[in-house]
Amino acid sequence: MAIRPDQPLQVLVVEDSPEYAVIVRQWLEEGEQAQVTLAVDAIQGRAAIGTRNWDLVITDVEMPGGSGLELIQAVKAVHKWTCVLVMTGVVSAEYARTALQNDADGLLFKPFAREEFLEQVRTLSQRTRRRRQQERCSVLAVGAHPDDVEIGCGGTLSMHAARQDEVTILTLSHGAQGGDARIRAREAHAAAGLLHAHLILGDLQDTQVPEGGASIELIQQVIAQVDPTHVYTHSQYDTHQDHRNTYRATMVAARGVGKVYCYQPPSATVEFRPGLFIDITDHLQHKLQAIDAYSSQTALRAYLAPDLIVATARYWGRFAGYVMAEPLEVIRHSAQ
């Protein structure tokens, strides 16, 4: 097949015919070009969809547990870039038309030749990887303390997650000066889960987060790990020293990232002047839920009151067509 630049293809095959399942798997695994996961019916297929980023899903049309055409929609809902190759033993123009109408990327009528099959696999897998590379967004939100990111850009992160972007939250400290560090860590993980984000929790000292050294090193390590296309962090216009220092450290660590923005925390000064307003109307509830996960803080901090969060979003929304919005200062907004 000669289609692996650096790693084997990840292929999900949903096929109830033991004969076809064996031969298709054999063809795919020749020369270790692909790693194949086999599902024997639509139920197993649906269960496997979310287990990894598939380079290709191959499914029969008719099988126990549901239609292969319904499976296409399930795949696209989870992996918008993944191509689906449909196999069928029914040679019919109507089948072909229906498969294409259901967003199938390729169609093979049984029986098919090995080279015909592998050519489809090669073409569609390359298309998946090309789409993933060209359209991929990896989002990194950096905050000094637990709840900083959720307050500043929780709705924006929810929007990214809904678009199937990869979302990572880096929190530099456990926020020990504001409460029990262990409790705040648990709350941070719960909040990240509600935003469908991966949390990386640093162990810098609350109220003494430095602007250089350890902060820059930690942020650079995470940037190397997640390779972000977008970075969100604190503004320099802030009365909290940890927030200002996080901003300065992020500017150094993220100097090679093309899209860098600063969000508004409750401690922002009047110098905070956003130039970009993100419509979070459909994601405000997710932001509120993430903030509510910080139950040890919500009873103590007036700025976490849901009505204030909503009122703030409504205020900034007047600059974006009277929607609910989050304001961002634009540091860089390039395609690089």
C-alpha positions as CSV (number, residue, x, y, z in Angstrom):
1,M,0.0,0.0,0.0
2,A,2.9,2.4,0.7
3,I,0.8,4.9,2.5
4,R,2.4,5.2,5.9
5,P,4.6,8.2,6.3
6,D,5.4,7.5,10.0
7,Q,2.8,5.4,11.7
8,P,0.3,2.6,10.8
9,L,-3.2,3.5,9.7
10,Q,-5.9,3.1,12.3
11,V,-8.8,1.3,10.6
12,L,-12.1,0.3,12.0
13,V,-13.8,-2.5,10.0
14,V,-17.5,-3.2,10.7
15,E,-18.3,-6.5,8.9
16,D,-20.6,-9.3,10.0
17,S,-19.4,-11.7,7.3
18,P,-16.5,-13.8,8.8
19,E,-15.1,-14.5,5.3
20,Y,-14.8,-10.8,4.3
21,A,-13.7,-9.8,7.8
22,V,-10.7,-12.2,7.6
23,I,-9.6,-11.3,4.1
24,V,-10.0,-7.5,4.5
25,R,-8.1,-7.6,7.8
26,Q,-5.3,-9.7,6.1
27,W,-5.0,-7.3,3.2
28,L,-4.9,-4.2,5.6
29,E,-2.3,-5.7,7.9
30,E,0.1,-6.9,5.3
31,G,3.5,-5.2,5.9
32,E,2.2,-3.7,9.1
33,Q,0.6,-0.8,7.1
34,A,-2.5,-0.7,9.3
35,Q,-3.8,-1.6,12.7
36,V,-7.2,-3.1,12.3
37,T,-10.1,-3.1,14.9
38,L,-12.9,-5.5,13.9
39,A,-16.5,-5.1,14.9
40,V,-19.0,-7.8,13.9
41,D,-22.1,-5.7,14.0
42,A,-23.3,-2.1,14.1
43,I,-23.6,-2.1,17.9
44,Q,-20.0,-2.9,18.3
45,G,-19.1,-0.5,15.5
46,R,-20.9,2.4,17.3
47,A,-19.1,1.5,20.6
48,A,-15.7,1.6,18.9
49,I,-16.2,5.0,17.1
50,G,-15.0,7.1,20.0
51,T,-12.1,5.0,21.1
52,R,-9.5,6.6,18.8
53,N,-8.9,8.9,15.9
54,W,-9.6,6.6,12.9
55,D,-7.9,7.1,9.6
56,L,-10.6,5.1,7.9
57,V,-13.9,3.3,8.8
58,I,-15.0,0.5,6.5
59,T,-18.5,-0.8,6.9
60,D,-21.0,-3.1,5.2
61,V,-24.4,-1.7,4.5
62,E,-26.6,-4.4,5.9
63,M,-25.7,-6.0,9.2
64,P,-27.1,-7.0,12.6
65,G,-27.7,-4.2,15.1
66,G,-28.4,-1.4,12.5
67,S,-27.6,-0.1,9.1
68,G,-24.1,0.8,7.9
69,L,-25.5,4.0,6.5
70,E,-26.6,5.0,10.0
71,L,-23.1,4.2,11.2
72,I,-21.7,6.8,8.7
73,Q,-23.6,9.5,10.4
74,A,-22.3,8.3,13.8
75,V,-18.7,8.4,12.6
76,K,-19.0,11.9,11.1
77,A,-20.6,13.2,14.3
78,V,-17.5,12.2,16.3
79,H,-14.7,12.5,13.7
80,K,-15.6,15.1,11.1
81,W,-12.4,14.4,9.1
82,T,-12.6,10.6,9.0
83,C,-13.5,9.0,5.6
84,V,-15.9,6.1,5.5
85,L,-15.7,3.3,2.9
86,V,-19.0,1.4,2.3
87,M,-19.0,-2.2,1.1
88,T,-22.2,-3.9,-0.2
89,G,-23.1,-7.1,-2.0
90,V,-26.1,-5.4,-3.6
91,V,-25.1,-3.9,-7.0
92,S,-27.6,-1.1,-7.3
93,A,-27.5,2.5,-8.4
94,E,-30.0,3.3,-5.7
95,Y,-27.6,1.9,-3.1
96,A,-24.8,4.0,-4.5
97,R,-26.9,7.1,-4.5
98,T,-28.1,6.5,-0.9
99,A,-24.6,5.8,0.4
100,L,-23.3,9.1,-1.1
101,Q,-26.3,11.0,0.2
102,N,-25.4,9.7,3.7
103,D,-21.9,11.1,3.3
104,A,-20.0,7.9,2.4
105,D,-16.6,8.8,0.9
106,G,-16.2,5.6,-1.1
107,L,-18.2,2.6,-2.3
108,L,-17.2,-1.0,-3.2
109,F,-19.5,-3.7,-4.6
110,K,-18.7,-7.2,-3.5
111,P,-16.8,-9.2,-4.7
112,F,-13.9,-6.8,-5.2
113,A,-10.3,-7.3,-6.1
114,R,-7.4,-6.8,-3.6
115,E,-5.8,-3.9,-5.6
116,E,-9.2,-2.2,-6.0
117,F,-9.8,-2.4,-2.3
118,L,-6.3,-1.2,-1.3
119,E,-6.4,1.7,-3.8
120,Q,-9.6,2.9,-2.1
121,V,-8.0,2.5,1.3
122,R,-4.9,4.4,0.2
123,T,-6.9,7.3,-1.3
124,L,-9.4,7.7,1.5
125,S,-6.9,7.4,4.3
126,Q,-4.6,10.0,2.8
127,R,-7.7,12.2,2.5
128,T,-8.5,11.8,6.2
129,R,-4.9,12.6,7.3
130,R,-4.8,15.6,4.9
131,R,-8.1,17.0,6.3
132,R,-6.9,16.4,9.9
133,Q,-3.7,18.3,9.2
134,Q,-5.2,21.2,7.3
135,E,-8.3,21.7,9.4
136,R,-6.9,20.7,12.8
137,C,-7.1,23.2,15.7
138,S,-5.2,22.5,18.9
139,V,-6.2,24.9,21.6
140,L,-4.2,25.7,24.7
141,A,-5.7,27.9,27.5
142,V,-3.2,29.0,30.2
143,G,-4.3,30.2,33.6
144,A,-2.5,30.9,36.9
145,H,-5.1,29.3,39.2
146,P,-8.0,26.9,39.0
147,D,-11.1,28.6,37.6
148,D,-9.1,31.4,35.8
149,V,-9.5,29.8,32.4
150,E,-13.1,28.8,32.9
151,I,-14.1,32.4,33.9
152,G,-12.1,34.1,31.1
153,C,-12.8,31.8,28.1
154,G,-14.8,28.8,29.2
155,G,-17.4,29.5,26.5
156,T,-14.8,29.8,23.8
157,L,-13.3,26.5,24.9
158,S,-16.7,24.9,24.8
159,M,-17.1,26.2,21.3
160,H,-13.8,24.7,20.2
161,A,-14.7,21.4,21.7
162,A,-18.0,21.4,19.9
163,R,-16.1,21.8,16.7
164,Q,-14.0,18.8,17.6
165,D,-10.9,20.8,18.2
166,E,-8.3,19.5,20.7
167,V,-8.6,21.5,23.9
168,T,-6.0,21.6,26.7
169,I,-6.1,23.7,29.9
170,L,-2.8,24.4,31.6
171,T,-3.2,25.7,35.1
172,L,0.1,26.7,36.6
173,S,-0.8,26.3,40.3
174,H,-3.2,24.5,42.6
175,G,-4.5,27.8,44.0
176,A,-3.6,26.8,47.6
177,Q,-3.9,30.4,48.9
178,G,-7.5,30.4,47.8
179,G,-8.5,27.1,49.4
180,D,-7.6,23.4,49.9
181,A,-5.2,22.5,47.0
182,R,-6.5,18.9,46.8
183,I,-10.1,20.1,46.6
184,R,-9.3,22.7,44.0
185,A,-7.5,20.1,41.9
186,R,-10.5,17.8,41.9
187,E,-12.7,20.7,41.0
188,A,-10.4,21.7,38.1
189,H,-10.5,18.2,36.7
190,A,-14.3,18.2,36.9
191,A,-14.6,21.6,35.2
192,A,-12.2,20.5,32.4
193,G,-14.3,17.4,31.8
194,L,-17.4,19.5,31.5
195,L,-15.6,21.5,28.8
196,H,-14.3,18.4,27.1
197,A,-10.8,19.6,27.7
198,H,-7.6,17.8,28.9
199,L,-6.2,19.4,32.1
200,I,-2.6,19.8,32.9
201,L,-2.1,21.0,36.5
202,G,1.2,22.6,37.4
203,D,2.6,22.9,40.9
204,L,3.9,26.5,41.0
205,Q,3.4,28.4,44.2
206,D,0.1,30.4,44.4
207,T,0.7,34.2,44.7
208,Q,4.4,33.6,43.7
209,V,4.0,32.4,40.1
210,P,7.1,33.8,38.3
211,E,7.2,35.6,35.0
212,G,10.2,33.7,33.8
213,G,12.1,30.5,34.7
214,A,9.8,27.8,35.9
215,S,6.7,29.3,34.3
216,I,8.2,29.7,30.9
217,E,9.6,26.2,31.0
218,L,6.3,24.6,32.0
219,I,4.4,26.4,29.3
220,Q,7.0,25.5,26.7
221,Q,6.8,21.9,27.7
222,V,3.0,21.8,27.2
223,I,3.3,23.7,23.9
224,A,5.8,21.2,22.6
225,Q,3.3,18.4,23.7
226,V,0.1,19.7,22.2
227,D,1.4,21.9,19.4
228,P,-1.3,24.5,19.7
229,T,-2.7,26.6,16.8
230,H,-4.5,28.8,19.4
231,V,-3.3,30.1,22.8
232,Y,-5.5,31.9,25.3
233,T,-4.1,33.4,28.5
234,H,-4.3,36.2,31.0
235,S,-4.1,39.9,30.0
236,Q,-1.3,42.1,31.2
237,Y,-3.9,44.6,32.4
238,D,-4.6,42.8,35.7
239,T,-4.2,43.7,39.4
240,H,-3.1,40.1,40.3
241,Q,0.6,39.5,40.1
242,D,0.2,35.9,39.2
243,H,-2.0,36.8,36.2
244,R,0.4,39.4,34.9
245,N,3.4,37.0,35.3
246,T,1.4,34.3,33.5
247,Y,0.8,36.6,30.7
248,R,4.5,37.5,30.4
249,A,5.6,33.9,30.6
250,T,3.1,32.9,27.9
251,M,4.2,35.6,25.6
252,V,7.7,34.2,25.7
253,A,6.8,30.5,25.5
254,A,4.1,31.0,22.8
255,R,6.2,33.3,20.6
256,G,6.0,30.7,17.7
257,V,2.2,30.3,17.9
258,G,0.2,32.1,15.2
259,K,-3.0,32.8,17.2
260,V,-2.6,34.3,20.7
261,Y,-5.3,36.0,22.7
262,C,-5.9,37.3,26.2
263,Y,-9.1,36.8,28.1
264,Q,-10.7,39.0,30.8
265,P,-10.5,37.9,34.4
266,P,-12.5,39.5,37.3
267,S,-9.3,41.3,38.4
268,A,-8.8,43.0,35.0
269,T,-8.2,46.8,35.0
270,V,-9.9,49.4,32.8
271,E,-7.0,49.2,30.4
272,F,-8.3,45.8,29.2
273,R,-9.4,46.6,25.7
274,P,-10.6,43.7,23.6
275,G,-10.7,43.6,19.9
276,L,-12.4,40.3,19.3
277,F,-15.7,39.1,20.7
278,I,-16.6,35.4,20.6
279,D,-20.3,34.5,20.3
280,I,-20.8,31.9,23.1
281,T,-24.6,32.0,23.1
282,D,-24.8,28.3,22.5
283,H,-22.1,27.6,25.0
284,L,-22.8,29.9,27.9
285,Q,-24.6,27.1,29.8
286,H,-21.5,24.9,29.6
287,K,-19.3,27.8,30.9
288,L,-21.7,28.2,33.9
289,Q,-21.6,24.5,34.6
290,A,-17.8,24.5,34.5
291,I,-17.6,27.4,36.9
292,D,-20.2,25.7,39.2
293,A,-17.8,22.8,39.5
294,Y,-15.8,25.0,41.8
295,S,-18.2,24.6,44.6
296,S,-15.5,25.5,47.2
297,Q,-15.2,28.9,45.6
298,T,-18.7,29.8,44.3
299,A,-20.0,30.4,47.8
300,L,-17.1,32.7,48.6
301,R,-16.4,34.7,45.5
302,A,-19.0,37.2,44.3
303,Y,-17.5,37.3,40.9
304,L,-18.5,33.7,40.3
305,A,-22.2,34.4,40.7
306,P,-24.1,33.0,37.6
307,D,-26.1,36.2,37.1
308,L,-22.8,38.3,36.9
309,I,-21.3,35.8,34.4
310,V,-24.4,36.1,32.3
311,A,-24.6,39.9,32.6
312,T,-20.9,40.2,31.6
313,A,-21.5,38.1,28.5
314,R,-24.5,40.1,27.6
315,Y,-22.6,43.4,28.0
316,W,-19.7,42.3,25.7
317,G,-22.3,40.8,23.3
318,R,-23.4,44.3,22.3
319,F,-20.2,44.5,20.3
320,A,-21.0,41.4,18.4
321,G,-24.6,41.8,17.4
322,Y,-26.3,41.5,20.8
323,V,-25.3,37.9,21.5
324,M,-23.7,36.4,24.6
325,A,-19.9,37.0,24.1
326,E,-16.5,36.6,25.6
327,P,-14.0,39.5,25.0
328,L,-10.4,38.8,23.9
329,E,-7.4,41.0,23.3
330,V,-5.7,40.0,20.1
331,I,-1.9,39.5,20.4
332,R,-1.5,37.7,17.1
333,H,-4.1,36.5,14.7
334,S,-2.1,35.0,11.8
335,A,-2.3,31.8,9.8
336,Q,1.2,30.7,10.8
